[in-house]
Amino acid sequence: MNARRGLNPRPSGRGARQDYDDYWGPYRSSSHRAKATGWIGVKWDRHQKSNEVHVKGKLYDLDHRTYRQGGKRGYQVAAFR
């Protein structure tokens, strides 16, 4: 694991202080025709009982074929609990 993807909490340079923040990716599809990169920030409340999570990212569809030709590999799935 490189320093950029380490798990040490640190202040963010993005304005409001985050208790944890890190860049993620790039993650590529098994065919290397889609990739995703992004950032995650977590800020805990004062009592460490709840948190806010901010996730930003980009999804790149690297498959230049049309859907009819079997292309278009990138898609997004999001789940919230």
C-alpha atoms as a printed R data frame, in Angstrom:
   type eleno elety resid chain resno       x      y       z
1  ATOM     1    CA   MET     A     1   0.000  0.000   0.000
2  ATOM     2    CA   ASN     A     2   1.506  3.345  -0.932
3  ATOM     3    CA   ALA     A     3   1.397  6.474   1.223
4  ATOM     4    CA   ARG     A     4  -1.373  8.016  -0.880
5  ATOM     5    CA   ARG     A     5  -3.709  5.143  -0.057
6  ATOM     6    CA   GLY     A     6  -2.701  4.759   3.605
7  ATOM     7    CA   LEU     A     7  -5.266  4.438   6.369
8  ATOM     8    CA   ASN     A     8  -3.937  7.108   8.725
9  ATOM     9    CA   PRO     A     9  -6.484  9.788   9.663
10 ATOM    10    CA   ARG     A    10  -5.295 13.258   8.737
11 ATOM    11    CA   PRO     A    11  -6.716 16.732   8.214
12 ATOM    12    CA   SER     A    12  -7.961 17.446   4.739
13 ATOM    13    CA   GLY     A    13  -6.784 20.357   2.649
14 ATOM    14    CA   ARG     A    14 -10.316 20.781   1.273
15 ATOM    15    CA   GLY     A    15 -11.728 23.342   3.703
16 ATOM    16    CA   ALA     A    16 -13.606 21.656   6.560
17 ATOM    17    CA   ARG     A    17 -11.472 19.293   8.597
18 ATOM    18    CA   GLN     A    18 -12.086 15.621   7.958
19 ATOM    19    CA   ASP     A    19 -11.243 12.932  10.527
20 ATOM    20    CA   TYR     A    20 -10.276 10.657   7.670
21 ATOM    21    CA   ASP     A    21  -9.793 11.332   3.975
22 ATOM    22    CA   ASP     A    22  -8.151  9.487   1.143
23 ATOM    23    CA   TYR     A    23  -8.096  9.090  -2.600
24 ATOM    24    CA   TRP     A    24  -9.248  5.803  -4.064
25 ATOM    25    CA   GLY     A    25  -8.580  4.145  -7.379
26 ATOM    26    CA   PRO     A    26  -7.963  3.870 -10.102
27 ATOM    27    CA   TYR     A    27 -10.021  0.712 -10.215
28 ATOM    28    CA   ARG     A    28 -10.377 -0.906 -13.632
29 ATOM    29    CA   SER     A    29 -12.840 -3.391 -14.998
30 ATOM    30    CA   SER     A    30 -11.562 -6.870 -15.772
31 ATOM    31    CA   SER     A    31 -11.530 -5.963 -19.470
32 ATOM    32    CA   HIS     A    32  -9.746 -2.605 -18.800
33 ATOM    33    CA   ARG     A    33 -12.543 -0.833 -20.657
34 ATOM    34    CA   ALA     A    34 -13.828  1.127 -17.663
35 ATOM    35    CA   LYS     A    35 -12.136  2.778 -14.691
36 ATOM    36    CA   ALA     A    36 -13.099  4.769 -11.616
37 ATOM    37    CA   THR     A    37 -11.187  7.159  -9.357
38 ATOM    38    CA   GLY     A    38 -12.224  9.418  -6.521
39 ATOM    39    CA   TRP     A    39 -11.986 10.725  -2.963
40 ATOM    40    CA   ILE     A    40 -13.664  9.821   0.323
41 ATOM    41    CA   GLY     A    41 -13.885 11.984   3.447
42 ATOM    42    CA   VAL     A    42 -15.312 11.035   6.841
43 ATOM    43    CA   LYS     A    43 -16.132 13.478   9.631
44 ATOM    44    CA   TRP     A    44 -17.191 12.083  13.024
45 ATOM    45    CA   ASP     A    45 -19.423 13.938  15.461
46 ATOM    46    CA   ARG     A    46 -17.990 15.118  18.768
47 ATOM    47    CA   HIS     A    47 -19.026 11.937  20.611
48 ATOM    48    CA   GLN     A    48 -17.809  9.519  17.905
49 ATOM    49    CA   LYS     A    49 -21.312  8.023  17.575
50 ATOM    50    CA   SER     A    50 -22.227  9.102  14.055
51 ATOM    51    CA   ASN     A    51 -20.459 10.432  11.007
52 ATOM    52    CA   GLU     A    52 -20.821 12.150   7.656
53 ATOM    53    CA   VAL     A    53 -19.267 10.497   4.640
54 ATOM    54    CA   HIS     A    54 -18.539 12.388   1.443
55 ATOM    55    CA   VAL     A    55 -17.618 10.422  -1.668
56 ATOM    56    CA   LYS     A    56 -16.615 12.008  -4.949
57 ATOM    57    CA   GLY     A    57 -15.544 10.175  -8.025
58 ATOM    58    CA   LYS     A    58 -15.433  9.849 -11.758
59 ATOM    59    CA   LEU     A    59 -16.371  6.872 -13.859
60 ATOM    60    CA   TYR     A    60 -14.664  6.578 -17.221
61 ATOM    61    CA   ASP     A    61 -16.055  4.382 -19.982
62 ATOM    62    CA   LEU     A    62 -12.973  3.514 -22.028
63 ATOM    63    CA   ASP     A    63 -14.869  1.280 -24.464
64 ATOM    64    CA   HIS     A    64 -15.316  3.269 -27.663
65 ATOM    65    CA   ARG     A    65 -17.722  0.759 -29.195
66 ATOM    66    CA   THR     A    66 -21.444  1.487 -29.289
67 ATOM    67    CA   TYR     A    67 -23.882 -0.416 -27.085
68 ATOM    68    CA   ARG     A    68 -25.076 -2.338 -30.145
69 ATOM    69    CA   GLN     A    69 -21.477 -3.377 -30.870
70 ATOM    70    CA   GLY     A    70 -21.123 -4.755 -27.335
71 ATOM    71    CA   GLY     A    71 -19.556 -1.668 -25.776
72 ATOM    72    CA   LYS     A    72 -20.441  0.663 -22.906
73 ATOM    73    CA   ARG     A    73 -18.937 -1.061 -19.873
74 ATOM    74    CA   GLY     A    74 -19.038  1.683 -17.220
75 ATOM    75    CA   TYR     A    75 -22.041  1.962 -14.906
76 ATOM    76    CA   GLN     A    76 -22.741  3.201 -11.393
77 ATOM    77    CA   VAL     A    77 -24.232  1.330  -8.459
78 ATOM    78    CA   ALA     A    78 -24.977  3.186  -5.221
79 ATOM    79    CA   ALA     A    79 -26.453  1.875  -1.981
80 ATOM    80    CA   PHE     A    80 -27.353  3.888   1.102
81 ATOM    81    CA   ARG     A    81 -28.290  2.546   4.529
